[in-house]
Amino acid sequence: MPEVNLPRPTGPYPAGVRDVEAGPLLMRVWYPAAATGRPRPYAAGSERDLLLEWTARRNPTWPPATTTAALAAALTHDHRDAPARPGPHPTIVFSHGADLYPAQNTALLTELASHGHVAVSVLQHGGGFAARPDGSRLGSEEPLFASAVDLFKRLERYTPLGDDLDARHAWFADLWENGKVVPLVRQWRDRMIAVTDALSAATPDGPFGDLAGACDLTRLTYMGMSLGGCAAVSAAHADPRGRAAVNLDGMHLAPDLFGHPARVPILGLYADFKGRAHHSDLFYEEFGHMGLRGDVVRVKVTDAMHRDFTDLALLPDKQRLGHGGHLGLVDGERVTRLVGALTLAFLDRFVEGRAPAALPLGDGAELIDVSHVRAWNRHETT
């Protein structure tokens, strides 16, 4: 079996990892640890079985032995149930993507924990899959699949619209009137806010244990990938405790920030749309000021595709999996490290209050220009 090597964290602290179930919330938490333990496999037991079943369902052409089975066997750089380093630490509430799993960004969240962040990844019940601490399994459900089918049909009509902002404006209006995904986004947003509520009420003798005193909710970021990225931005905008949001290639599918200024700084990291219209260029700022806010940062990663913003980017020979695997030509370790570095620099500046000279874009990443929206708005208002 080919090996998958998860990037070694660059921060000064060992990373702990712990599964927490608090009422209806099932979470995996990465955090700065006070000690280390034995290496653990990426996925074992019921969790491994779920990952392989997902491969068969969503990616039937993938050879499991050389793809997700190899990922499941990879050794992580976090330490199961290690004691938490005394805090409080800046805190991230994270959401996976549709029909994915809370551990889908293990490499990234381990990296953030090694730099002193607590990252709480929540299962979106019915919208993803995970194994509970007792080994029982939770999976995606029919409402998610029905919403996805409806959305994909709509996207078939959206993509050809290109730079026709009038037509795209109308497409979004119809989505919010009739789209099945819209209530799902609200549910995911509210579940992320419920995680923050649970952390706020946590006590050392409760399910979070010593993590109850490790989280600083005055330095709170909402973060997610794909549908989870959309929900994260909406949660940060709606929850006054949120200080920032990070969106990993999530198309914004809620009306809350359509031509409306976000309450918090936002980092959006996006796949290479290869000349097609950027799907979030109508969000986060007023149409007439789109692209002028210094704390709304949109970055395109060259040659990256959608799943490159998860651990799946690290699969060996991923280029052979083809376009249908939603994995691009970008090197998996490089894109994983780039996402980590950009996220840390953004949080350092806008949550911690330190001001680096500029985000470390490096080779293969560039800022996305959305000035065309301002030009369109001037035309519309004259």
Buried (B, 14 or more C-beta within 10 A) or exposed (E): EEEBEBBEBEBEBBBBBBBBEBEEBBBBBBBBBBEEBEEBBBBEEBBBBBBBBBBEEBBEEBBBEBBBBBBBBBBBBBBEEBBBBEBEBBBBBBBBBBBBBBBBBBBBBBBBBBBBBBBBBBBBBBBBBBBBEEEEBBBBEEBBBEBBEBBEEBEEEBEEBEEEBEEBBEBBEEBEEEBBBBEBBBBBBBBBBBBBBBBEEBEEEEBBBBBBBBBBBEBBBBBBBBBBBBBBBBBBBBBEBBBBBBBBBBBBBBBBBBBBEBBBBBBBBBBBBEEEBBBBBBBBBBBBBBBEBEBBBBBBBBBBBBBBBBBBBBBBEBEEBEEEBBBBEBBBBBBBBBBBBBBBBBBBBBBEEEEEEEBEBEEBBEEBEBEBBBEBBEEEEE
